[in-house]
Amino acid sequence: MDLTRFSCEGKVALITGGSRGIGRASALALAEAGADVVVSSRKIADLEPVAQEIRSKGVRGLAVAAHNGKSQDCEMLVQRVVREMGRIDILLNNAGTNPYYGPLMDQDETTYDITMNVNLKGVFLLSQLAARQMKKQGGGCIINVSSIGGLRAEALGIYCVSKAAVIMLTQVMAKEFGQYNIRINAIAPGVIKTRLSEALWKEPSVSQKAIGDTPLMRLGEPEEIAGAVVFLASQAGSYITGETMVIDGGRVHGEPSYNKNAKS
Ligand SMILES: NC(=O)c1ccc[n+]([C@@H]2O[C@H](COP(=O)([O-])OP(=O)(O)OC[C@H]3O[C@@H](n4cnc5c(N)ncnc54)[C@H](OP(=O)(O)O)[C@@H]3O)[C@@H](O)[C@H]2O)c1
C-alpha cells in the first residue's frame, strides 16, 4: 500500500480541547503527518506551548482561545482559522467536559446545561461553521470525539446522553454533507488517562475495577486515540463516513473471560 495516503501534508486542522490529553496528542500527531494545526481551548497560556511544539515539527501552528459552548466564540474561532491559515480541511471536535459525577437523580440544571452546551451544541455549531467553509473548498473531514458512554449506559449522568447525541449528530451530518465531499466520523474512547477522566483512574481501587472490565487489562493513553484521528483525517480513510470507531481496549464487548482452563 502507498503509505503517503496517511499523510496530511498541505491540510489545515482545527483541534478543540487541544491544550492537553487526547486533543494535544492528536494535534501533535496531525503535525507529524504534515498538517498545519490550530489548537483551541479556553486558556491561551496552556495552548501556546502546544502551538510551539507543533511549529517545532516544521509546520504552521496557532493557538486560539475560545469557549466551545458559546456561539460567538465558535464563530470567531472559525473566522480566525480561515483568516490566518487560509482554509479548514480537518475539524477535530474534541473539547469536552463532565462537571458532575453522581446520581442522575441529583443532577441539576446548571451541570446539565454546561454538559450539553460544550459536548453537543459546540460540536454542532463548529461543525456547521466549518462545513460551510469546507463546502466552498470542495470537501473536508470532521471527527467528533464521543465516548463508549454514548453507546451504552454508564453511571456518568447527562455526559452519556451528550455523547450519544454526538454519535447521532455524526450520522445525520454524514448523510447531508456527503454531497459536498465532507466526511464526518466519531471516535468513542474507553477510559483514557487524562485530566477529564481522573475520577475514573486516579484512585487505585477505582482504576483496578476499570482495568478488570477491559479485555486488554489496562487503561488507554491519549496517543492511542491520535493514530485513529490521522487515519480518519487522511486519504487512507477516504471512504469512511458516518462511522463511530470504538477505541477502548475491548471494554464495550463486556468484561474479559478469565478462562484459566486453556491447555495450550
Ligand atoms: N479521557 C477519557 O477517558 C475519555 C473517554 C471518552 C471520551 N473522552 C472525550 O475526549 C475528549 C477529550 O478529553 P480528554 O480526556 O483529553 O480531557 P482533558 O485532558 O481534560 O482535555 C479536555 C480539553 O478540553 C478543553 N475544554 C474543556 N472545556 C472547554 C470549553 N468549554 N471550551 C473549550 N475547550 C474546553 C480543555 O481545556 P480548557 O479547560 O483550558 O478549556 C482541554 O484542552 C472529550 O470530549 C471527552 O469527553 C475522554
The ligand as an SDF file (V2000), in Angstrom:
LIG
                    3D

 48 52  0  0  0  0  0  0  0  0999 V2000
  -10.3140   10.5400   28.9100 N   0  0  0  0  0  0  0  0  0  0  0  0
  -11.2730    9.6570   28.7240 C   0  0  0  0  0  0  0  0  0  0  0  0
  -11.3190    8.6070   29.3770 O   0  0  0  0  0  0  0  0  0  0  0  0
  -12.3340    9.9130   27.6890 C   0  0  0  0  0  0  0  0  0  0  0  0
  -13.1950    8.8600   27.3630 C   0  0  0  0  0  0  0  0  0  0  0  0
  -14.1810    9.0770   26.4120 C   0  0  0  0  0  0  0  0  0  0  0  0
  -14.2860   10.3040   25.7990 C   0  0  0  0  0  0  0  0  0  0  0  0
  -13.4410   11.3170   26.1410 N   0  0  0  0  0  0  0  0  0  0  0  0
  -13.6080   12.6090   25.4650 C   0  0  0  0  0  0  0  0  0  0  0  0
  -12.3720   13.0050   24.9370 O   0  0  0  0  0  0  0  0  0  0  0  0
  -12.3660   14.4190   24.7640 C   0  0  0  0  0  0  0  0  0  0  0  0
  -11.0510   14.9920   25.2740 C   0  0  0  0  0  0  0  0  0  0  0  0
  -10.9810   14.8140   26.6660 O   0  0  0  0  0  0  0  0  0  0  0  0
   -9.6480   14.4240   27.4460 P   0  0  0  0  0  0  0  0  0  0  0  0
   -9.9120   13.1460   28.1210 O   0  0  0  0  0  0  0  0  0  0  0  0
   -8.4620   14.5400   26.5660 O   0  0  0  0  0  0  0  0  0  0  0  0
   -9.6590   15.5410   28.6020 O   0  0  0  0  0  0  0  0  0  0  0  0
   -8.6440   16.6570   29.0770 P   0  0  0  0  0  0  0  0  0  0  0  0
   -7.2420   16.1850   29.0380 O   0  0  0  0  0  0  0  0  0  0  0  0
   -9.1800   17.1500   30.3780 O   0  0  0  0  0  0  0  0  0  0  0  0
   -8.8110   17.7860   27.9440 O   0  0  0  0  0  0  0  0  0  0  0  0
  -10.0040   18.4970   27.7770 C   0  0  0  0  0  0  0  0  0  0  0  0
   -9.7350   19.6310   26.8160 C   0  0  0  0  0  0  0  0  0  0  0  0
  -10.9780   20.3210   26.5460 O   0  0  0  0  0  0  0  0  0  0  0  0
  -10.7940   21.7150   26.8360 C   0  0  0  0  0  0  0  0  0  0  0  0
  -12.0800   22.2720   27.2490 N   0  0  0  0  0  0  0  0  0  0  0  0
  -12.8220   21.9460   28.3290 C   0  0  0  0  0  0  0  0  0  0  0  0
  -13.9250   22.6990   28.3790 N   0  0  0  0  0  0  0  0  0  0  0  0
  -13.8780   23.5360   27.2950 C   0  0  0  0  0  0  0  0  0  0  0  0
  -14.7210   24.5510   26.7960 C   0  0  0  0  0  0  0  0  0  0  0  0
  -15.8460   24.8970   27.4220 N   0  0  0  0  0  0  0  0  0  0  0  0
  -14.3530   25.1870   25.6580 N   0  0  0  0  0  0  0  0  0  0  0  0
  -13.2090   24.8610   25.0050 C   0  0  0  0  0  0  0  0  0  0  0  0
  -12.3630   23.9130   25.4460 N   0  0  0  0  0  0  0  0  0  0  0  0
  -12.7010   23.2520   26.5750 C   0  0  0  0  0  0  0  0  0  0  0  0
   -9.7270   21.7350   27.9140 C   0  0  0  0  0  0  0  0  0  0  0  0
   -9.0570   22.9790   28.0290 O   0  0  0  0  0  0  0  0  0  0  0  0
   -9.5860   24.1880   28.9830 P   0  0  0  0  0  0  0  0  0  0  0  0
  -10.0960   23.5520   30.2340 O   0  0  0  0  0  0  0  0  0  0  0  0
   -8.3910   25.0550   29.1880 O   0  0  0  0  0  0  0  0  0  0  0  0
  -10.6490   24.8790   28.2070 O   0  0  0  0  0  0  0  0  0  0  0  0
   -8.7820   20.6700   27.3920 C   0  0  0  0  0  0  0  0  0  0  0  0
   -7.9880   21.1820   26.3550 O   0  0  0  0  0  0  0  0  0  0  0  0
  -13.6140   14.9300   25.4890 C   0  0  0  0  0  0  0  0  0  0  0  0
  -14.6290   15.2000   24.5580 O   0  0  0  0  0  0  0  0  0  0  0  0
  -14.0130   13.7640   26.3590 C   0  0  0  0  0  0  0  0  0  0  0  0
  -15.3790   13.7670   26.6740 O   0  0  0  0  0  0  0  0  0  0  0  0
  -12.4690   11.1510   27.0580 C   0  0  0  0  0  0  0  0  0  0  0  0
  1  2  1  0
  2  3  2  0
  2  4  1  0
  4  5  1  0
  4 48  2  0
  5  6  2  0
  6  7  1  0
  7  8  2  0
  8  9  1  0
  8 48  1  0
  9 10  1  0
  9 46  1  0
 10 11  1  0
 11 12  1  0
 11 44  1  0
 12 13  1  0
 13 14  1  0
 14 15  2  0
 14 16  1  0
 14 17  1  0
 17 18  1  0
 18 19  2  0
 18 20  1  0
 18 21  1  0
 21 22  1  0
 22 23  1  0
 23 24  1  0
 23 42  1  0
 24 25  1  0
 25 26  1  0
 25 36  1  0
 26 27  1  0
 26 35  1  0
 27 28  2  0
 28 29  1  0
 29 30  1  0
 29 35  2  0
 30 31  1  0
 30 32  2  0
 32 33  1  0
 33 34  2  0
 34 35  1  0
 36 37  1  0
 36 42  1  0
 37 38  1  0
 38 39  2  0
 38 40  1  0
 38 41  1  0
 42 43  1  0
 44 45  1  0
 44 46  1  0
 46 47  1  0
M  CHG  2   8   1  16  -1
M  END
$$$$
